[in-house]
Amino acid sequence: MRWAISLVSIMIVSANALAQVDSAASLTPQGHSAYDAVVANAKPVATPMVAGKSALAAKQFLQAKRIFAAEVKLHPDSVEAELGLADAELGLHEYEAAELEYRKVVAAQPEMWQAHKNLVIVEAALGRWEEFDRERAVLRGARERGAPGISARESDVIDSFVVPAGHGRPAQRWIVREYFEPVGRSLTRYNFEHFSAAGKAEEYVSLESEEAAKAVVVGGAVAIGGEAKPAPVEIGFALNWYTGKGHGTIAEYGAVEPGYEDVRARVLRWLRTQ
C-alpha cells in the first residue's frame, strides 16, 4: 500500500512538473520550451585553446603559457598547442625554451612559416647567427619558389634590441624589419625602427639603395616602405638615419649587400653615441 501511495505521489509530482513546463512554453515566443530559451541564451564555454589565444592577444603571456603547457601535456601531438606555447615563451623572452618548441613545430609541419619567422627572432636574441641565417634562408627559398602561405611582398620582423639609456635619452627598444623585395622609393632592405609609447614611429635607420635614397632626398621628404616601384640600377648600399627633424648617412657600402650582423653592429655603435 505504501508503495502504491509513493507511486501516486511520483506521478503527481511529474504531472505538476510537466504542467509547469507547458505553462512556460506557452509564455515563450513560437511555443519554445523554457529549456530551449535557457539553451539559446547560454554563453558558449571557451575551450582551453581559445582561452590561450585570447591570453596571447592580451599579452598575458604567463597565463597563456600555463594554458598551452597543460594542453601540450594532454595532447602531445597538437602542433597548435606547441605553437601557442612557443609564442607565449617568446613573449616572456624565454628564448631557449621558445626555440625548442618552435623546432618541434617545424619538425611536424615544415611549412609552418610563422614558426620559422619567430625562430629568426629567437636566434637573433640568442646571438646564434648561423641559425639566424639558416632560418632566413628557409624563408627566402620559400618565397623564391612561390610556396603557398608566404608572400615575397611582405616584411618580416627579424630582430629587436634595447639601447641603454645615455646622453640624456631613456632606454629605447628598436625592432628590425627585413624586406625580401626592396620596397619604397629608397628601396629599403632593412628598417631599424623606434616607436614612441603611443606607437608612433619616431626614428628609422635603413639599409637601402644609395642612389635611390639620394634621389628621394633631392626631391623632398624621405619615404620609407610603401608599395614597391620600378627600381633604378643599384650601384651601392647606404645605411641612412631619418627622424622628423633630419636625415643623414651612417655608412656607405659597395654594390655587394653587407651581411645583417655587420649592419646591426654599425647601427648599435651609432645609436650608443647619440
C-alpha positions in Angstrom: 0.0 0.0 0.0 2.8 2.4 0.9 4.5 1.5 -2.5 1.2 2.4 -4.3 1.0 5.7 -2.4 4.6 6.5 -3.3 3.9 5.7 -7.0 0.9 8.0 -7.0 3.0 10.8 -5.4 5.7 10.5 -8.1 3.0 10.6 -10.8 1.5 13.8 -9.2 4.9 15.5 -9.0 5.8 14.5 -12.6 2.4 15.8 -13.7 2.9 19.1 -11.9 6.4 19.5 -13.4 5.1 18.9 -16.9 2.3 21.4 -16.3 4.9 24.0 -15.3 7.0 23.3 -18.4 3.8 23.5 -20.6 2.9 26.8 -18.9 6.4 28.2 -19.5 6.3 27.1 -23.1 3.0 29.0 -23.6 4.8 32.2 -22.4 7.8 31.9 -24.7 7.7 33.0 -28.3 6.8 30.5 -31.0 6.0 27.9 -28.4 9.6 27.2 -27.4 10.1 25.5 -24.0 11.8 27.1 -21.1 14.6 24.7 -21.6 15.1 25.9 -25.2 15.1 29.5 -24.0 17.8 28.8 -21.4 20.0 27.0 -24.0 19.5 29.8 -26.6 20.7 32.4 -24.0 23.6 30.3 -22.7 27.1 31.7 -23.4 29.4 29.2 -25.1 32.2 27.9 -22.8 35.7 28.8 -24.1 37.9 25.9 -24.9 41.5 26.0 -23.5 42.8 26.7 -27.0 40.5 29.7 -27.3 41.4 30.9 -23.8 45.1 30.6 -24.6 44.8 32.5 -27.8 42.9 35.2 -26.0 45.6 35.4 -23.4 48.2 35.8 -26.1 46.3 38.5 -27.8 46.0 40.4 -24.5 49.8 39.9 -24.0 49.1 37.8 -20.8 52.0 35.6 -21.7 52.3 33.8 -18.4 48.7 32.8 -18.3 48.9 31.7 -22.0 52.0 29.6 -21.2 50.1 27.8 -18.4 47.2 27.1 -20.6 49.2 25.8 -23.6 51.6 23.8 -21.4 48.6 22.0 -20.0 47.3 21.4 -23.5 50.6 20.1 -24.7 50.7 17.6 -21.8 47.2 16.4 -22.6 47.7 16.4 -26.3 51.4 15.8 -27.1 50.7 15.7 -30.9 48.9 19.0 -31.0 51.0 21.3 -33.2 48.6 24.2 -32.5 49.2 23.8 -28.7 53.0 23.6 -29.3 52.9 26.8 -31.4 50.9 28.6 -28.7 53.3 27.5 -26.0 56.3 28.7 -28.1 54.6 32.1 -28.8 53.9 32.5 -25.0 57.6 31.7 -24.2 58.7 34.2 -26.9 56.5 36.8 -25.3 58.2 36.1 -21.9 61.6 36.3 -23.5 62.3 32.7 -22.6 64.2 32.3 -25.9 65.8 28.9 -25.4 62.5 27.3 -24.3 60.7 29.0 -27.3 63.4 27.7 -29.7 62.8 24.2 -28.5 59.0 24.4 -29.0 59.3 26.1 -32.4 61.7 23.4 -33.5 59.1 20.8 -32.6 56.5 22.7 -34.6 58.6 22.9 -37.8 59.7 19.3 -37.5 56.0 18.3 -37.6 55.0 21.0 -40.2 58.0 22.2 -42.2 55.9 24.8 -44.0 54.6 26.5 -40.8 56.2 29.8 -41.9 55.2 31.8 -38.8 57.3 29.4 -36.7 60.3 29.9 -39.0 59.8 33.7 -38.8 59.7 33.5 -35.0 62.8 31.3 -35.0 64.6 34.1 -36.8 63.8 36.5 -33.9 64.7 33.9 -31.3 68.1 33.1 -32.9 68.9 36.9 -33.1 68.1 37.3 -29.4 70.4 34.3 -28.6 73.1 35.7 -30.9 73.2 32.4 -32.8 73.9 34.0 -36.2 74.4 30.8 -38.2 71.0 29.5 -37.1 69.6 33.0 -37.8 70.9 33.0 -41.4 69.7 29.4 -41.8 66.1 30.2 -40.9 66.2 33.3 -43.2 67.4 31.1 -46.0 64.4 28.8 -45.4 62.1 31.7 -45.8 63.9 33.1 -48.8 63.8 29.8 -50.5 60.0 29.5 -49.9 59.4 32.9 -51.4 61.6 32.3 -54.4 59.7 29.1 -55.3 56.3 30.8 -54.6 55.4 28.4 -51.7 51.8 28.8 -50.5 51.2 30.7 -47.3 54.1 33.2 -47.7 54.5 36.3 -49.8 57.5 37.9 -51.4 56.0 41.3 -50.8 55.6 41.1 -47.0 58.2 42.2 -44.4 59.5 40.1 -41.5 60.4 41.3 -38.1 63.8 39.6 -37.7 65.3 41.2 -34.6 64.7 43.5 -31.6 67.1 45.0 -29.0 67.2 47.7 -26.3 69.6 50.6 -26.5 70.6 51.5 -22.9 69.9 55.0 -21.6 72.5 57.6 -22.2 73.2 61.1 -23.4 70.0 62.3 -21.8 67.9 59.7 -23.5 65.9 56.9 -21.9 66.4 53.3 -22.8 64.9 52.6 -26.2 63.6 49.4 -27.8 64.2 49.0 -31.5 62.7 46.4 -33.9 64.2 45.4 -37.2 62.3 44.5 -40.4 63.7 42.8 -43.4 62.1 43.2 -46.9 62.6 40.3 -49.2 61.9 42.6 -52.1 63.4 46.1 -51.6 60.4 48.5 -51.1 59.6 52.2 -51.3 61.3 54.8 -53.4 64.6 54.3 -51.4 64.5 50.5 -52.0 64.8 49.5 -48.3 66.3 46.1 -47.4 66.3 46.6 -43.6 64.5 49.1 -41.4 65.6 49.6 -37.8 62.6 51.3 -36.2 61.9 53.0 -32.9 58.4 53.9 -31.8 57.0 56.2 -29.1 54.9 55.0 -26.2 51.9 56.0 -28.3 53.0 53.7 -31.2 54.2 56.5 -33.5 57.4 55.9 -35.5 60.0 58.4 -34.2 63.2 57.3 -35.9 64.4 54.9 -38.6 67.7 53.6 -39.7 67.6 52.0 -43.1 69.9 49.9 -45.3 68.9 51.0 -48.8 70.0 51.7 -52.3 72.3 54.7 -52.1 71.3 56.1 -55.4 67.6 55.7 -54.8 67.8 57.3 -51.4 69.7 60.3 -52.8 67.1 60.7 -55.5 64.3 60.8 -52.9 66.1 63.3 -50.6 66.7 65.6 -53.5 63.0 65.5 -54.3 61.9 66.4 -50.8 60.6 64.2 -48.0 62.0 60.8 -47.5 59.5 57.9 -47.9 60.3 54.6 -46.3 58.2 51.5 -47.1 55.1 51.5 -49.2 54.5 49.9 -52.5 57.4 48.6 -54.4 58.1 50.6 -57.6 60.4 50.0 -60.6 63.9 50.2 -59.3 66.8 52.2 -60.7 70.0 50.3 -61.2 71.6 49.8 -57.8 75.3 50.8 -57.6 75.7 50.6 -53.9 74.1 50.5 -50.5 74.0 53.1 -47.7 73.0 53.0 -44.1 70.9 56.1 -43.5 69.1 57.6 -40.5 65.9 59.5 -40.5 63.9 61.5 -37.9 61.2 64.0 -38.1 63.9 66.7 -38.0 66.5 65.5 -40.4 68.4 62.6 -42.1 72.0 61.6 -42.7 74.3 58.7 -43.6 76.0 56.4 -41.1 77.9 54.2 -43.6 78.3 53.6 -47.3 78.8 50.2 -48.9 79.7 48.9 -52.3 77.5 47.1 -54.7 77.6 43.9 -52.6 74.9 43.9 -49.9 76.5 43.7 -46.4 75.6 41.0 -44.0 73.0 41.7 -41.4 75.3 41.1 -38.5 77.7 43.8 -39.7 74.8 46.2 -40.4 73.4 45.6 -36.9 76.8 46.2 -35.2 77.2 49.5 -37.0 73.6 50.7 -36.1 74.2 49.8 -32.4 77.5 51.6 -32.3 75.9 54.7 -33.9 72.9 54.6 -31.6 75.0 54.5 -28.5 76.8 57.7 -29.5 73.6 59.7 -30.0 
